[in-house]
Structures are given as structure tokens and as C-alpha cells.
Amino acid sequence: MTRIPMAQPSWDDDMRKAALQTLDSLHWVKGPEGKAFGKEFSEYCGAVQGTPCQSGSVALWGALRLLGIGPGDEVLVPSLTYIATATCVSLVGATPVFVDVEPEYWCVDPASLEAKRTTNTKAVIAVHLFGQMSDDVIVDWCRQHDIAYIEDAAQAHGAVSTNGIKAGGVGDVACFSFFPSKNLAVGGEGGMMMTRRQDLAARMDALVNHGRDARLESHELGSNLRMSEVSAAIGRVQLQRLEGWLGRRRNIAARYHQAFSKLPGIELPEVRPGTEHAWHQYCLLAQEPDNLRSALDAADIDSRVYYATPCHRQEVYATHFQHDEIFPVTDSIAHRLVAVPIFHQMTDKQIERVIQAVVKASHQGE
């Protein structure tokens, strides 16, 4: 029996053709594919500018640089997220201030933001966790307090907010990852910065190219953060497929919801009313996560816990003033969020295998 992975990269003849044509063109960097990919993806998201870059982590660093955030500034970030959401703040010399997440949707809790706001708060990085859009009230809250809104949309390609706006078109700057496990990938590492602000658009392109202008003069501190033309060409093909892939992910999530809705010891991921989830991950909140994972492993099914150690408790933040702080929701769920496979290439037989394994594991725990 073939093991079911957590994710599976997409690769087909159209992507292969796009990659080879780009290689054959001998125009491997700073060419038309990157410009077209940024334009097409930003239009898809409803933003004014998209700039491809090397990774989602680089995009987060770039967003902070664009917004002029540095030493003495504080940035509010959820502790229940991938570590790059926090370390990008540290890398620009600012201070990440950790906040709790919502008990229902696991995205940043607006009340926690207000509790941690100070005169030094310059930005919020709102993570659309697992493909779930953050609460739209944060947009107005940021505007009210003159605080920049950065979307960490690394897991949210194609997600839609309650206002009908796609991830990437909500914040001042949005950051995407195209890692192979993501809903949209580029044949390797990749990312994109995106903005809805015209005043940031030109600087965004310059930032990934040493802060240089058309005359190759550097006007601000940047670096070589560019995406290769080959990766951009692959990304353009994948973007054409994205809506269909999202439809399949949502179909799988609906089947999981129906099958798991009344299982003992398991809570389902909730979807914020009026939004469209992108389902990068489908996480079950398990009372006995180790038992569930062991049962899935025995059935030749991969699983993963997201995120077992919250950011503020990781060793990199051992000297951070919040290292020992209690966040009630984060501390309660961090070690219990068990992700099961959900990717658009899953067959109906694979979906049924996952369902049977989870159902069996839940009843064994009774």
C-alpha cells in the first residue's frame, strides 16, 4: 500500500514546457517572466503590484523594510505560526510582540492586539493560518491607530475575506510563499511581495535588486532577493490552475467535515462565516494527538502537528521578555493541531483511507 503524503508538488507538461522555453531563451534573470508573474498574481489578488522574490521569509523581511520598520519599533505577531513570521521582525532590528489567537479560527485575536498595543507599535503581521483569512476588523483597527497591516499569506493563496477580497489585497503589504507544499508553487523555493499601495510599488521592485533604479544607482538598502525566470514561468502556469485546485481542496475539506463532525475527542477546523478557506492544511484539534498520529502512521498516512512549540517559547527567543508568558488559546491548542493530508491530486480512494483511519482512531480512544 502506497503511503499518503501530506502534500505533493504539481508538475505537468505545460510547466515543463514553460521551464524549458525559458532556459532556451537564455534570459534566466530579470526578464519578462518575473514581471508577468508579478502582474498576473497581483491582478488575481486585487492588488496593484506584485514582486516575485526568493521565498516567503524574504518577502516578510522585505515588507518590513518597505514600511521603514527597524530598531525601537514593535510589531505584533501571533505566536501560533511558523517561526519566520517572528524572526523577520528580529532581522530588521525591531521587536516582535507576541499575541494570542482566536479559539474558533486560530488566527490573530483582535482583542489581544489591542491589549499589546503601545506607542512603539508600528505594524501587525496577521497570518492567514492554514488558509483561513484573518478577521477583517483588523484592517479598520490598524487604520484607526496608524499601524501598518502586513498579511502573512504564505498559506492562503486564493483565500477570500468577508469583504470579498482575496488574500494579498487586504493589507498594506502581503507576503506569499511558493514552497513546494503550498497551494501554488514554482518548482522550488519562491515568494512574492504584494501591495495595494501605489507609493510602495516602485520601491518593492527595487528592494529585491539591491535598491537600485533603472540607472543602477542604489537609493536604499536592499539585496539580491530576485526569483529566477524559470521559477516565475512555472508559477505562471500554476496560477492558471489555482482556482481548480482550490475547488478540489474545498471538496476534500467538505468530505472530511461530514465524516469527522461527530467523532469523539476531535474538533473540526471552523471556517469564518462569509469567507472562503484555501485549505493549505486541514487540522484536527485532537484530545490525544499522539494516538491519532500513531494510528495514521500505522495506516501509512502522513500527518503533522502545527505548531507544537509556539514561537515565543522557542530557543531563539529564550531571552525575549515574553518567553514564559501564558497565551491561553495558543498554549491549549499548539500541541494538539494534527494536520491530515489535503492536496488537490488526492484520489477518492486516498481520501477514504484518511477518513477511515481517523474514524477508527477516534473510536479506539473511547
C-alpha positions in Angstrom: 0.0 0.0 0.0 1.4 3.4 -1.0 1.9 5.9 1.7 -0.2 9.0 1.5 1.9 12.1 1.9 1.0 15.4 3.5 1.5 17.2 0.2 2.6 16.6 -3.4 4.1 19.1 -5.8 2.4 19.6 -9.1 4.4 19.1 -12.3 3.0 18.6 -15.8 3.9 19.0 -19.5 2.8 22.7 -19.6 5.1 23.5 -16.6 8.0 21.6 -18.1 7.5 23.4 -21.5 7.5 26.8 -19.8 10.6 26.0 -17.8 12.5 24.7 -20.9 11.4 27.6 -23.1 12.7 30.0 -20.5 16.0 28.1 -20.2 16.3 28.0 -24.0 15.8 31.8 -24.2 19.0 32.3 -22.1 17.1 35.0 -20.3 17.3 33.5 -16.8 17.1 36.5 -14.5 15.4 39.9 -14.5 13.3 39.1 -17.6 9.7 39.1 -18.8 8.5 36.0 -16.9 9.1 37.6 -13.4 7.3 40.8 -14.5 4.4 38.9 -15.9 4.1 36.6 -12.9 4.0 39.6 -10.5 1.4 41.4 -12.7 -0.8 38.3 -13.1 -0.8 37.2 -9.5 -1.4 40.8 -8.2 -4.3 41.2 -10.5 -5.7 37.8 -9.3 -5.4 39.1 -5.7 -6.8 42.5 -6.4 -3.5 44.4 -5.6 -1.7 47.0 -7.6 1.8 45.4 -7.6 3.4 42.0 -7.1 7.2 41.4 -7.0 8.5 37.9 -7.1 11.3 37.1 -4.7 13.3 34.1 -3.3 11.0 32.9 -0.5 8.1 33.8 1.7 10.6 34.6 4.5 12.4 37.1 2.3 9.0 38.6 1.4 8.3 39.2 5.1 11.7 40.9 5.6 11.1 43.0 2.6 7.7 44.1 3.8 9.2 45.4 7.0 12.0 47.2 5.1 9.4 48.8 2.7 7.5 50.1 5.7 10.6 51.6 7.4 10.4 49.4 10.5 13.5 48.9 12.5 15.2 49.3 15.9 12.9 50.7 18.6 9.8 49.6 16.7 7.4 46.8 17.8 5.5 44.5 15.5 2.5 42.5 16.8 2.6 38.8 15.6 0.7 35.7 16.6 2.8 33.1 18.5 0.9 30.3 16.8 2.6 30.5 13.4 5.8 29.4 11.5 8.9 31.0 13.1 9.6 33.2 10.0 6.7 35.4 11.0 8.6 36.4 14.1 12.2 36.2 13.1 11.7 38.6 10.1 11.0 41.3 12.7 14.1 40.5 14.7 16.2 40.5 11.5 15.3 44.2 10.8 16.2 45.1 14.4 12.6 45.6 15.6 10.9 43.7 18.5 8.3 41.0 17.8 5.5 41.3 20.4 3.6 38.1 20.6 -0.2 37.9 20.8 -2.8 35.1 21.2 -5.1 33.6 18.6 -8.9 33.2 18.3 -10.2 30.0 19.9 -12.5 29.3 16.9 -10.4 30.2 13.8 -6.8 30.2 15.2 -5.9 33.5 13.5 -4.6 36.5 15.4 -7.1 37.7 18.1 -8.1 41.3 17.7 -8.6 41.7 21.4 -5.1 40.5 22.0 -3.8 43.1 19.5 -5.4 45.9 21.5 -4.0 44.6 24.8 -0.4 44.6 23.5 -0.5 47.9 21.5 1.9 50.6 22.7 3.2 53.8 21.2 6.0 51.8 19.7 3.6 49.5 17.7 4.3 50.1 14.1 2.8 47.1 12.3 0.8 43.9 12.7 1.6 40.7 10.8 -1.7 38.9 10.5 -1.2 35.3 9.5 -4.0 33.7 7.4 -3.3 30.4 9.2 -3.7 27.2 7.2 -5.6 29.2 4.6 -8.1 30.9 6.9 -8.4 34.7 6.4 -7.8 36.8 9.5 -10.6 38.9 10.9 -11.4 42.0 8.6 -11.9 44.1 11.7 -8.1 44.3 12.0 -8.0 46.4 8.8 -10.0 49.2 10.5 -8.2 48.8 13.8 -4.8 49.3 12.0 -6.2 52.3 10.1 -7.6 53.8 13.4 -4.2 53.6 15.1 -2.0 54.4 12.1 -0.5 50.9 12.2 0.7 49.0 9.1 -1.1 45.8 8.2 1.1 43.1 6.8 -0.5 39.9 5.5 1.4 36.7 6.0 -0.4 34.9 3.2 2.1 32.2 2.9 -0.6 29.6 3.3 -3.6 31.4 1.8 -3.3 31.6 -2.0 -6.9 32.1 -3.2 -8.5 32.6 0.2 -11.2 35.2 0.3 -12.2 37.6 3.2 -15.6 38.5 4.5 -15.3 41.7 2.4 -14.9 39.6 -0.8 -11.2 40.5 -1.1 -8.6 37.8 -1.8 -5.6 37.3 0.4 -3.0 39.7 -0.9 -5.4 42.6 -1.5 -6.2 43.4 2.1 -3.1 44.7 3.8 -0.5 47.4 3.1 1.9 44.6 2.1 1.2 40.9 1.6 3.7 38.1 1.6 3.3 34.8 -0.2 5.4 31.6 -0.2 5.7 29.3 -3.1 7.3 26.4 -1.3 6.6 23.0 -3.0 3.9 22.1 -0.4 1.9 25.3 -0.9 -1.3 25.7 -2.9 0.8 27.4 -5.6 4.5 26.6 -6.2 7.3 27.5 -8.6 9.4 24.3 -8.8 11.5 25.1 -5.8 11.8 28.0 -3.3 9.9 31.2 -4.1 7.9 34.0 -2.7 6.2 37.3 -3.6 5.7 40.7 -2.0 2.4 42.4 -2.9 0.9 45.8 -2.2 -2.3 47.7 -2.7 -0.4 51.0 -2.2 0.9 52.8 -5.2 3.5 54.6 -3.1 5.2 51.2 -2.2 5.0 49.6 -5.7 8.2 51.1 -7.3 10.3 50.6 -4.2 9.2 47.0 -3.9 10.7 46.2 -7.3 13.9 48.0 -6.4 14.2 46.3 -3.0 14.8 42.9 -4.5 17.5 44.3 -6.8 19.9 46.0 -4.3 17.6 49.0 -4.0 18.7 50.2 -7.5 16.9 52.3 -10.0 17.0 52.0 -13.8 20.4 53.7 -13.9 21.7 51.0 -11.4 22.1 53.5 -8.6 21.1 52.2 -5.2 18.7 54.6 -3.3 18.1 52.4 -0.3 19.4 49.3 1.4 18.4 46.1 -0.5 19.9 42.9 -1.7 19.6 40.3 -4.4 16.3 38.7 -3.5 15.1 38.0 -7.0 13.2 35.0 -8.2 14.6 33.1 -11.3 12.9 33.4 -14.6 12.4 29.7 -14.7 10.6 29.7 -11.4 8.4 32.6 -12.5 7.5 30.8 -15.7 6.4 27.7 -13.7 4.4 29.9 -11.3 2.5 31.5 -14.2 1.3 28.1 -15.4 0.3 27.1 -11.8 -1.6 30.3 -11.4 -3.8 29.3 -14.3 -4.6 26.0 -12.4 -5.1 27.5 -9.0 -8.9 28.0 -8.9 -9.5 24.4 -10.0 -7.0 23.1 -7.4 -8.7 25.2 -4.7 -12.1 23.7 -5.7 -10.7 20.2 -5.2 -9.2 21.2 -1.8 -12.5 22.6 -0.7 -14.3 19.5 -1.8 -11.9 17.3 0.2 -12.4 19.5 3.3 -16.2 19.2 2.9 -15.9 15.4 2.9 -13.7 15.5 5.9 -16.1 17.8 7.7 -19.0 15.4 7.0 -17.1 12.3 8.1 -15.5 13.8 11.2 -18.3 16.0 12.6 -19.4 13.7 15.4 -16.2 11.9 16.3 -15.2 11.7 20.0 -12.1 13.5 21.0 -11.8 15.5 17.8 -12.8 19.1 17.0 -13.1 20.3 13.4 -11.4 23.4 11.9 -14.1 26.1 11.7 -14.5 28.4 8.7 -15.0 32.1 9.4 -18.6 33.0 8.1 -18.6 34.8 4.8 -15.0 33.7 3.9 -13.6 31.2 1.5 -10.9 29.0 3.1 -7.9 28.0 1.0 -7.2 24.8 2.9 -3.5 24.7 2.7 -3.8 22.5 5.8 -6.7 20.6 7.3 -6.0 20.4 11.1 -8.0 18.4 13.6 -7.9 19.6 17.2 -7.3 16.3 19.0 -7.6 15.4 22.6 -5.0 12.7 22.1 -2.8 13.9 19.3 -0.1 11.2 19.7 -2.6 8.4 19.5 -4.2 9.9 16.4 -0.8 10.3 14.7 0.2 6.8 15.6 -2.9 5.4 14.1 -2.4 7.4 10.9 1.2 6.3 10.7 0.1 2.6 11.1 -2.3 3.1 8.2 0.6 4.5 6.0 -0.7 8.1 6.2 1.5 11.1 6.9 0.4 13.7 9.5 2.0 16.6 11.2 1.4 18.8 14.3 1.2 22.6 13.7 2.8 24.2 15.7 4.0 22.1 18.6 6.2 24.8 20.1 4.8 28.4 19.9 7.2 31.0 18.6 7.6 32.8 21.9 8.7 29.6 23.6 11.3 28.6 21.1 15.0 28.7 21.9 15.7 31.6 19.6 13.5 33.8 21.9 14.9 32.4 25.2 15.8 35.9 26.3 12.6 37.6 25.0 10.5 39.3 27.6 7.5 37.1 26.7 9.3 33.8 26.6 7.4 32.5 29.7 4.2 34.3 29.1 0.9 32.3 29.0 -1.3 32.6 26.0 -4.4 30.7 26.9 -5.6 29.6 23.4 -2.2 29.1 21.9 -0.9 27.1 24.8 -4.0 25.0 24.8 -4.0 24.0 21.1 -0.4 24.3 19.8 0.5 20.6 20.5 -3.0 19.3 19.5 -3.4 20.5 15.9 -2.9 17.4 13.8 -2.9 18.1 10.1 -4.0 15.3 7.8 -3.3 15.1 4.0 -5.2 17.6 1.8 -3.9 18.3 -1.7 -5.6 18.6 -5.0 -4.1 15.4 -6.5 -5.6 13.2 -3.8 -7.7 10.4 -5.2 -11.1 9.4 -3.8 -9.5 6.2 -2.5 -6.9 8.1 -0.7 -9.5 10.5 0.8 -11.5 7.5 2.0 -8.3 5.9 3.5 -7.7 9.0 5.6 -11.4 9.1 6.7 -11.4 5.5 7.8 -8.1 5.9 9.7 -9.3 8.9 11.6 -12.7 7.4 12.4 -11.0 4.2 13.6 -8.5 6.1 15.7 -11.2 8.2 17.4 -13.2 5.2 18.4 -10.2 3.4 19.7 -9.8 6.2 22.2 -13.2 5.8 23.7 
